[in-house]
Amino acid sequence: MDVEKIVASLHPLERKVVPVLKECGTLKEVIEKTGLCEAEAMRALQWLENKEALKIISEVKELIQLNSNGKEYLKKGLPERRFLETVSKQLLPIRKIGTASGLNEEEVTVCLGLLKSKAAIAIDNGIVEVTKIGQEALKKEWLEEAFLKRLSAGGVAPTALTPEEQFAYDIFKKRKDIIKTDVEKIKRFELTDIGKSLTETEMGDLETADRLTPEMLKDGSWKDKTFRRYDVTINVPKVNRGKRHFVNQATDYAKQVWVELGFKEMEGTHVNTCFWNFDALFTAQDHPVRDMQDTFYLKSPKEGKLPDNTVVNGVKSMHEKGGNIESTGWQYAWNGDVAKKNVLRTHTTVLSAKTLAALKKEDWPAKYFAVGRCFRNEAMDWCHLFEFNQFEGIVVDPESNFRNLLGYLKLFMNKLGFPKARFRPAYFPYTEPSVEIDVYHPTHEKWVELGGAGIFRPEVTVPLLGETIPVLAWGPGFDRIMMEYYGVTDLRDLYKNDLKQLRTMKQWMR
């Protein structure tokens, strides 16, 4: 890089730092020489590193230093020495040693253990006596005392300890507040060839402007100013912007698509009665899907309220004998207490059932959608969770037909990035006819199954709407679409809340 161009692009902080680089080697020295604060000096060095004038090297240095008790023991002496000196003058019971030596109860206990392990004292009937080894120990300086003196001179790095000091260090680590280990982060730098050339270049007192202001344009003063040169190719720190969770981005987009197609959103609680979750959708009360293996039942509140008698009696009649239509129903005695049980919704179709029950005939035709969480009692693995996202849709229109259903689904899938969609005959308890939806994956070049759709059976629509009309319905899972778009291979990764993943995940843009 041209040194003259670098000089022309220097920030005022860099201009202060460059002249002292030859004399310095660390951030601390730069701060002392220039009078800049740490943040300003560090920023200047980072900018110069971006210009390849120097290379910043970070080092971590550990230092063992005296803590509060260590400083006190350096002045007064170690507790075990004071203990030994006191006992060497007179035989004392353990309970009186603390008062005589000025030690607290905890220090006395520690000294007893240490000195006994060194055979420096003997205890007989509660009386402490100094042994010959203890008498000899009083005549010389201990390793621990010598170590405290060395630490008082400014600390010692753990790697610089002698074997004797390491022994004392290991003892003090087990004791309270005698020593501490501080970690110091050192920033040093090395000049590159560009940096060396830069330090030999005259900086001068050139005043440069960092930006063009409205005032300069108004009074024309910009003509007489020298503007700092900008290098638009230089690397800059990455800034992670605030954004919505990528799962929310996907669901928001799906909602936007349905709104643009003229649909109204259905909303509701995660907790519903079995009546709305199962019975209103013509799911028999002895159907395996209601078992604890598939459904989360609530302990509190255990039960909820049923809707008005008109809807309840219509659903009951449909289950028991097929109501007043050409249906045999399920041929069993329907139980209202079973219908009252609260569950976490197993599908968003519960919202469709509630919406149909509240819909008036004058509101036809009507189109509704929902995108929301559902819950099923499943073992977790790479393709199963106990909660998942589902998108739901219904069209209530006496003039609608099966071809309209396929048209809506094809249009929606196209807007999600799947221009090719196909439909296979299928069976679902509350729709007839029913289809499975497959989309063609353009990258993997294969068909991927997404979920089901169909037209609600009369056993569903008659108790809720009061008459038989076609109601187009669909409820595919949405998580598989998200996994494909984001390149996630494990369903659990959608919700692991890993900070790096959240920062690097691409924006949802279909």
C-alpha positions as CSV (number, residue, x, y, z in Angstrom):
1,M,0.0,0.0,0.0
2,D,1.2,3.5,-0.8
3,V,2.5,5.1,2.4
4,E,1.4,8.6,1.3
5,K,-2.2,7.4,0.8
6,I,-2.1,5.8,4.3
7,V,-0.9,9.1,5.8
8,A,-3.7,10.9,4.0
9,S,-6.2,8.5,5.5
10,L,-5.0,8.6,9.1
11,H,-7.5,9.5,11.9
12,P,-6.4,12.2,14.4
13,L,-5.9,9.4,17.0
14,E,-3.6,7.5,14.6
15,R,-1.6,10.7,14.0
16,K,-0.9,10.9,17.7
17,V,0.1,7.3,18.0
18,V,2.3,6.8,14.9
19,P,5.2,9.0,16.1
20,V,5.7,7.0,19.3
21,L,5.4,3.5,17.8
22,K,9.2,3.1,17.5
23,E,9.6,3.7,21.2
24,C,6.8,1.5,22.3
25,G,5.9,-2.1,22.2
26,T,2.8,-2.4,24.3
27,L,-0.6,-0.7,24.6
28,K,0.4,0.5,28.1
29,E,3.5,2.3,26.8
30,V,1.5,4.0,24.0
31,I,-1.0,5.3,26.6
32,E,1.9,6.7,28.7
33,K,3.6,8.3,25.7
34,T,0.5,9.9,24.1
35,G,-1.7,10.7,27.1
36,L,-4.6,9.0,25.3
37,C,-7.1,6.9,27.3
38,E,-7.0,3.1,26.8
39,A,-10.0,3.0,24.5
40,E,-8.6,5.8,22.2
41,A,-5.1,4.2,22.1
42,M,-6.5,0.7,21.4
43,R,-8.8,2.0,18.7
44,A,-5.9,3.8,17.0
45,L,-3.8,0.6,17.1
46,Q,-6.7,-1.5,15.6
47,W,-7.1,1.0,12.8
48,L,-3.4,0.8,12.1
49,E,-3.6,-3.0,12.1
50,N,-6.4,-2.7,9.5
51,K,-3.9,-0.7,7.4
52,E,-1.4,-3.5,7.8
53,A,1.0,-1.1,9.6
54,L,1.3,-3.4,12.6
55,K,0.2,-6.6,14.2
56,I,-1.5,-6.7,17.6
57,I,-0.6,-9.7,19.8
58,S,-2.7,-10.5,22.9
59,E,-1.1,-12.2,25.8
60,V,-2.5,-13.4,29.1
61,K,-0.2,-13.2,32.1
62,E,-0.9,-14.8,35.4
63,L,0.6,-13.3,38.6
64,I,0.5,-14.7,42.1
65,Q,0.1,-11.9,44.7
66,L,-0.6,-11.5,48.4
67,N,-4.2,-11.4,49.5
68,S,-5.6,-9.7,52.6
69,N,-4.5,-12.4,55.1
70,G,-1.2,-12.8,53.3
71,K,-0.4,-9.1,53.9
72,E,-1.4,-9.3,57.5
73,Y,0.7,-12.5,58.1
74,L,3.7,-10.8,56.4
75,K,3.6,-8.1,59.2
76,K,2.6,-10.2,62.2
77,G,4.0,-13.5,61.3
78,L,2.3,-16.7,60.1
79,P,-0.4,-18.0,62.6
80,E,1.4,-21.3,63.0
81,R,4.7,-19.5,64.0
82,R,2.8,-17.3,66.5
83,F,1.0,-20.5,67.8
84,L,4.3,-22.3,68.2
85,E,6.1,-19.4,69.9
86,T,3.2,-19.0,72.4
87,V,3.1,-22.7,73.3
88,S,7.0,-22.9,73.5
89,K,6.9,-20.4,76.4
90,Q,4.3,-22.3,78.5
91,L,2.2,-25.4,78.4
92,L,-1.4,-24.3,77.5
93,P,-4.7,-26.1,77.0
94,I,-6.1,-25.8,73.5
95,R,-8.9,-23.5,74.6
96,K,-6.5,-20.8,75.9
97,I,-4.0,-20.7,73.0
98,G,-6.1,-18.4,70.9
99,T,-6.3,-15.7,73.6
100,A,-2.6,-16.0,74.4
101,S,-1.4,-15.8,70.8
102,G,-4.0,-13.4,69.4
103,L,-5.4,-16.0,67.0
104,N,-9.0,-16.6,66.2
105,E,-10.7,-20.0,66.6
106,E,-10.4,-20.8,62.9
107,E,-6.7,-20.0,62.8
108,V,-6.1,-22.1,66.0
109,T,-7.8,-25.1,64.3
110,V,-5.7,-24.7,61.2
111,C,-2.5,-24.4,63.2
112,L,-3.2,-27.6,65.2
113,G,-3.6,-29.6,62.0
114,L,-0.6,-28.1,60.2
115,L,1.8,-28.3,63.2
116,K,0.7,-31.8,64.2
117,S,1.2,-33.0,60.6
118,K,4.8,-31.7,60.8
119,A,5.3,-33.4,64.2
120,A,6.0,-29.9,65.7
121,I,3.6,-30.3,68.6
122,A,2.2,-33.0,70.8
123,I,-1.2,-33.0,72.5
124,D,-1.8,-34.8,75.8
125,N,-5.1,-34.5,77.7
126,G,-5.9,-31.3,75.9
127,I,-2.5,-29.7,76.7
128,V,-0.3,-28.7,73.8
129,E,3.5,-29.1,74.0
130,V,6.2,-28.2,71.5
131,T,8.4,-31.1,70.3
132,K,12.1,-31.0,69.5
133,I,11.2,-30.7,65.8
134,G,9.1,-27.7,66.7
135,Q,11.9,-26.1,68.7
136,E,14.2,-26.5,65.8
137,A,11.6,-25.1,63.4
138,L,11.4,-21.9,65.5
139,K,15.1,-21.2,64.9
140,K,14.9,-20.9,61.1
141,E,12.9,-19.2,58.3
142,W,10.2,-21.4,56.8
143,L,9.6,-21.9,53.1
144,E,6.1,-20.4,53.5
145,E,7.6,-17.2,55.0
146,A,10.2,-16.9,52.3
147,F,7.5,-17.2,49.7
148,L,5.4,-14.5,51.3
149,K,8.4,-12.1,51.2
150,R,9.0,-12.8,47.5
151,L,5.4,-12.2,46.7
152,S,5.5,-8.8,48.5
153,A,8.0,-7.6,46.0
154,G,5.4,-7.4,43.2
155,G,4.1,-10.9,42.6
156,V,5.4,-14.0,40.8
157,A,4.3,-15.8,37.7
158,P,3.3,-19.5,38.3
159,T,5.8,-20.6,35.7
160,A,8.6,-18.9,37.6
161,L,8.2,-20.8,40.9
162,T,11.0,-22.8,42.3
163,P,10.2,-26.4,43.5
164,E,10.3,-25.0,47.1
165,E,8.0,-22.1,46.3
166,Q,5.6,-24.5,44.4
167,F,5.4,-26.5,47.7
168,A,4.5,-23.3,49.7
169,Y,2.1,-22.2,46.9
170,D,0.2,-25.5,47.1
171,I,-0.2,-25.2,50.8
172,F,-1.4,-21.6,50.7
173,K,-4.0,-22.4,47.9
174,K,-5.8,-24.5,50.5
175,R,-5.9,-21.7,53.0
176,K,-8.2,-18.7,53.1
177,D,-7.3,-15.3,51.6
178,I,-3.5,-15.7,51.9
179,I,-2.7,-15.5,48.1
180,K,-4.6,-14.8,45.0
181,T,-3.9,-15.3,41.3
182,D,-4.6,-12.3,39.1
183,V,-4.9,-12.5,35.3
184,E,-3.4,-9.6,33.4
185,K,-4.2,-9.1,29.7
186,I,-1.3,-7.6,27.8
187,K,-1.7,-6.0,24.4
188,R,1.6,-5.7,22.5
189,F,2.3,-5.1,18.8
190,E,5.0,-5.6,16.2
191,L,5.6,-3.1,13.3
192,T,5.4,-4.4,9.8
193,D,7.5,-2.9,6.9
194,I,4.6,-0.6,6.2
195,G,4.5,0.5,9.8
196,K,8.3,1.1,9.9
197,S,8.0,3.3,6.8
198,L,5.0,5.1,8.4
199,T,7.0,6.0,11.5
200,E,9.7,7.6,9.3
201,T,7.2,9.7,7.5
202,E,6.6,13.3,8.6
203,M,3.0,13.6,10.0
204,G,3.0,17.3,10.0
205,D,0.2,19.4,11.5
206,L,-2.2,18.8,8.7
207,E,-5.8,19.3,9.8
208,T,-8.2,17.0,8.0
209,A,-12.0,16.9,8.1
210,D,-13.7,13.6,8.8
211,R,-17.1,14.4,7.2
212,L,-18.9,16.8,5.0
213,T,-21.5,18.7,7.1
214,P,-24.5,20.7,6.0
215,E,-22.9,23.8,7.5
216,M,-19.9,23.4,5.2
217,L,-22.2,23.2,2.2
218,K,-24.1,26.3,3.2
219,D,-21.1,28.6,3.8
220,G,-18.8,27.0,1.2
221,S,-16.1,26.3,3.7
222,W,-15.7,22.8,2.3
223,K,-13.7,24.2,-0.6
224,D,-10.8,25.2,1.8
225,K,-10.7,22.0,3.8
226,T,-8.7,18.8,3.3
227,F,-10.8,15.8,3.8
228,R,-9.4,12.6,5.2
229,R,-9.0,9.8,2.7
230,Y,-11.3,6.8,3.2
231,D,-10.4,3.3,2.2
232,V,-13.7,1.6,1.4
233,T,-12.0,-1.8,0.9
234,I,-10.6,-2.1,4.4
235,N,-12.0,-4.8,6.7
236,V,-14.2,-3.5,9.4
237,P,-15.6,-5.2,12.5
238,K,-18.7,-7.3,11.9
239,V,-21.8,-5.8,13.5
240,N,-24.6,-8.2,14.4
241,R,-27.9,-6.4,13.9
242,G,-30.9,-7.0,16.0
243,K,-33.5,-9.2,14.3
244,R,-36.4,-11.5,15.0
245,H,-35.8,-15.2,15.6
246,F,-35.5,-17.0,12.3
247,V,-38.5,-19.2,13.1
248,N,-40.6,-16.1,13.7
249,Q,-39.4,-14.7,10.4
250,A,-40.7,-17.8,8.6
251,T,-44.1,-17.8,10.4
252,D,-44.5,-14.1,9.8
253,Y,-43.9,-14.6,6.1
254,A,-46.5,-17.4,5.9
255,K,-49.0,-15.1,7.6
256,Q,-48.3,-12.4,5.2
257,V,-48.9,-14.7,2.2
258,W,-52.4,-15.7,3.5
259,V,-53.3,-12.1,4.3
260,E,-52.3,-11.0,0.7
261,L,-54.7,-13.8,-0.5
262,G,-57.6,-12.2,1.4
263,F,-57.6,-14.6,4.4
264,K,-58.3,-13.5,8.0
265,E,-56.2,-14.8,10.8
266,M,-57.6,-17.2,13.4
267,E,-56.2,-17.0,16.9
268,G,-56.7,-19.0,20.0
269,T,-55.2,-20.5,23.2
270,H,-52.8,-23.4,23.3
271,V,-55.1,-25.1,25.9
272,N,-58.5,-26.4,24.7
273,T,-61.1,-28.9,25.7
274,C,-61.3,-32.3,24.1
275,F,-64.6,-31.1,22.7
276,W,-63.0,-28.6,20.4
277,N,-59.7,-30.6,19.8
278,F,-61.4,-33.9,19.1
279,D,-65.2,-34.2,19.4
280,A,-66.1,-31.3,17.1
281,L,-63.8,-32.8,14.5
282,F,-65.7,-36.1,14.6
283,T,-62.9,-38.0,16.4
284,A,-64.4,-40.8,18.4
285,Q,-63.8,-40.8,22.2
286,D,-62.2,-44.2,22.1
287,H,-59.9,-43.3,19.2
288,P,-56.2,-44.1,19.9
289,V,-55.1,-40.5,19.1
290,R,-56.6,-39.4,22.4
291,D,-54.4,-41.7,24.4
292,M,-51.8,-40.3,26.8
293,Q,-49.1,-41.6,24.4
294,D,-50.1,-38.9,21.9
295,T,-51.8,-36.1,23.9
296,F,-50.8,-33.9,26.8
297,Y,-53.7,-33.7,29.3
298,L,-53.6,-30.9,31.9
299,K,-53.7,-31.6,35.6
300,S,-54.9,-28.1,36.5
301,P,-57.3,-27.0,35.4
302,K,-58.3,-30.5,34.5
303,E,-61.6,-29.6,32.8
304,G,-63.0,-26.7,30.8
305,K,-66.5,-25.6,29.8
306,L,-68.5,-26.9,26.9
307,P,-70.1,-24.5,24.4
308,D,-73.9,-23.9,24.2
309,N,-76.2,-26.9,24.1
310,T,-77.0,-26.5,20.4
311,V,-73.5,-27.2,19.3
312,V,-72.9,-29.9,22.0
313,N,-76.1,-31.7,21.2
314,G,-75.3,-31.6,17.5
315,V,-71.9,-33.1,18.0
316,K,-73.3,-35.7,20.4
317,S,-75.9,-36.8,18.0
318,M,-73.4,-37.0,15.1
319,H,-71.1,-39.2,17.2
320,E,-73.9,-41.5,18.5
321,K,-76.1,-42.0,15.4
322,G,-74.9,-39.7,12.6
323,G,-77.3,-36.9,13.3
324,N,-79.9,-36.2,10.6
325,I,-77.6,-36.9,7.7
326,E,-76.8,-40.1,5.8
327,S,-74.3,-41.3,8.4
328,T,-74.2,-43.9,11.0
329,G,-71.9,-42.0,13.3
330,W,-69.7,-44.0,15.7
331,Q,-72.5,-46.0,17.4
332,Y,-71.5,-45.4,21.0
333,A,-72.8,-43.4,24.0
334,W,-71.1,-40.0,23.8
335,N,-69.7,-38.8,27.2
336,G,-69.7,-35.0,28.1
337,D,-67.2,-35.5,30.9
338,V,-64.6,-36.8,28.5
339,A,-65.2,-33.9,26.2
340,K,-64.6,-31.4,29.1
341,K,-61.0,-32.6,29.7
342,N,-58.3,-29.9,28.9
343,V,-55.5,-30.7,26.5
344,L,-52.6,-28.9,24.8
345,R,-53.9,-28.5,21.2
346,T,-52.6,-31.3,19.0
347,H,-53.3,-29.4,15.8
348,T,-54.4,-25.9,14.8
349,T,-57.6,-27.4,13.3
350,V,-59.1,-26.7,16.7
351,L,-59.2,-23.1,15.6
352,S,-61.0,-24.0,12.4
353,A,-63.7,-25.8,14.5
354,K,-64.2,-22.8,16.8
355,T,-64.3,-20.4,13.9
356,L,-66.9,-22.5,12.0
357,A,-69.1,-22.7,15.2
358,A,-69.0,-18.8,15.6
359,L,-69.6,-18.1,11.9
360,K,-73.0,-16.7,10.8
361,K,-74.6,-17.6,7.4
362,E,-74.5,-13.9,6.3
363,D,-70.7,-14.0,6.7
364,W,-70.3,-16.6,3.9
365,P,-68.2,-16.9,1.9
366,A,-65.3,-16.6,4.3
367,K,-61.6,-17.5,4.3
368,Y,-59.4,-18.0,7.4
369,F,-55.9,-19.1,8.2
370,A,-53.7,-19.8,11.3
371,V,-50.0,-20.4,11.9
372,G,-49.2,-21.7,15.3
373,R,-47.7,-24.1,17.8
374,C,-49.1,-27.6,18.4
375,F,-48.2,-30.2,21.0
376,R,-48.0,-34.0,20.8
377,N,-46.5,-36.4,23.3
378,E,-43.7,-37.8,21.2
379,A,-40.1,-38.9,21.9
380,M,-37.6,-36.3,20.8
381,D,-35.2,-37.1,18.0
382,W,-33.8,-35.4,14.9
383,C,-37.3,-35.4,13.1
384,H,-39.7,-35.3,16.1
385,L,-40.4,-32.8,18.9
386,F,-43.2,-32.5,21.4
387,E,-44.1,-29.2,19.8
388,F,-44.2,-28.1,16.2
389,N,-45.6,-25.4,13.9
390,Q,-48.6,-26.0,11.6
391,F,-50.3,-23.7,9.1
392,E,-54.0,-24.0,8.9
393,G,-56.6,-22.8,6.4
394,I,-60.3,-23.0,5.7
395,V,-62.5,-21.6,3.0
396,V,-66.3,-21.6,3.7
397,D,-68.1,-21.1,0.4
398,P,-71.1,-23.0,-1.0
399,E,-69.6,-22.6,-4.5
400,S,-66.1,-23.9,-3.7
401,N,-64.9,-27.3,-4.8
402,F,-62.0,-29.7,-4.8
403,R,-60.3,-27.9,-7.7
404,N,-60.3,-24.6,-5.7
405,L,-58.6,-26.4,-2.8
406,L,-55.8,-27.6,-5.0
407,G,-55.4,-24.1,-6.5
408,Y,-55.0,-22.4,-3.1
409,L,-52.4,-25.0,-2.0
410,K,-50.4,-24.7,-5.3
411,L,-50.4,-20.9,-5.0
412,F,-49.3,-20.9,-1.4
413,M,-46.5,-23.5,-2.0
414,N,-45.3,-21.4,-5.0
415,K,-45.0,-18.4,-2.7
416,L,-43.0,-20.5,-0.3
417,G,-40.5,-21.3,-3.0
418,F,-41.9,-24.6,-4.3
419,P,-43.3,-24.0,-7.8
420,K,-44.0,-27.7,-8.3
421,A,-46.6,-29.3,-6.1
422,R,-48.5,-32.6,-6.4
423,F,-51.4,-34.2,-4.5
424,R,-51.9,-37.9,-3.6
425,P,-55.2,-39.5,-2.4
426,A,-55.1,-40.0,1.4
427,Y,-57.3,-40.6,4.5
428,F,-57.9,-38.2,7.3
429,P,-60.6,-38.7,10.0
430,Y,-62.4,-35.4,9.4
431,T,-62.0,-34.7,5.6
432,E,-63.3,-36.5,2.5
433,P,-61.9,-36.3,-0.1
434,S,-58.4,-36.0,1.4
435,V,-55.0,-35.5,-0.2
436,E,-51.3,-35.6,0.9
437,I,-49.3,-32.6,-0.3
438,D,-45.9,-33.2,-1.9
439,V,-43.5,-30.4,-3.2
440,Y,-40.6,-30.8,-5.5
441,H,-37.3,-29.8,-3.8
442,P,-35.3,-27.9,-6.5
443,T,-31.9,-28.5,-4.8
444,H,-32.2,-32.1,-3.8
445,E,-34.3,-32.9,-6.9
446,K,-36.8,-35.1,-5.1
447,W,-40.4,-34.9,-3.8
448,V,-40.9,-34.0,-0.2
449,E,-44.1,-34.7,1.8
450,L,-45.5,-31.7,3.7
451,G,-48.9,-32.7,5.1
452,G,-52.6,-33.1,4.5
453,A,-55.7,-31.3,3.1
454,G,-59.2,-32.0,2.1
455,I,-62.9,-31.0,2.4
456,F,-64.5,-31.3,5.8
457,R,-66.9,-34.1,6.2
458,P,-70.6,-33.3,6.8
459,E,-70.2,-34.9,10.3
460,V,-68.0,-31.9,11.1
461,T,-69.7,-29.1,9.3
462,V,-73.4,-29.8,10.1
463,P,-73.1,-29.5,13.9
464,L,-71.0,-26.4,13.6
465,L,-72.5,-24.6,10.6
466,G,-76.1,-26.0,10.8
467,E,-76.0,-27.4,7.2
468,T,-73.9,-29.2,4.7
469,I,-71.7,-26.9,2.6
470,P,-68.2,-27.5,1.3
471,V,-65.4,-26.3,3.6
472,L,-62.0,-26.5,2.1
473,A,-59.4,-27.3,4.8
474,W,-55.6,-27.9,5.1
475,G,-53.1,-28.2,7.9
476,P,-49.6,-29.2,6.8
477,G,-46.6,-28.9,9.2
478,F,-44.4,-25.9,8.7
479,D,-41.2,-27.0,10.4
480,R,-40.1,-29.2,7.5
481,I,-40.3,-26.2,5.1
482,M,-38.2,-24.1,7.6
483,M,-35.6,-26.9,7.9
484,E,-35.2,-27.0,4.1
485,Y,-34.8,-23.2,3.8
486,Y,-32.4,-22.7,6.6
487,G,-30.4,-25.9,5.9
488,V,-31.2,-27.4,9.3
489,T,-30.9,-31.2,9.4
490,D,-32.0,-31.7,13.0
491,L,-35.4,-30.4,14.1
492,R,-34.1,-29.6,17.6
493,D,-31.7,-27.1,16.1
494,L,-34.7,-24.8,15.3
495,Y,-35.0,-24.0,19.0
496,K,-31.6,-24.6,20.6
497,N,-31.0,-20.8,20.9
498,D,-27.3,-20.9,20.1
499,L,-26.1,-17.3,19.9
500,K,-23.7,-18.0,17.0
501,Q,-26.5,-19.7,15.0
502,L,-28.9,-16.8,15.7
503,R,-26.4,-14.3,14.5
504,T,-25.3,-16.2,11.3
505,M,-28.7,-17.6,10.2
506,K,-29.8,-16.0,6.9
507,Q,-32.8,-13.8,6.6
508,W,-36.1,-15.4,5.4
509,M,-36.5,-14.1,1.9
510,R,-38.7,-16.0,-0.5
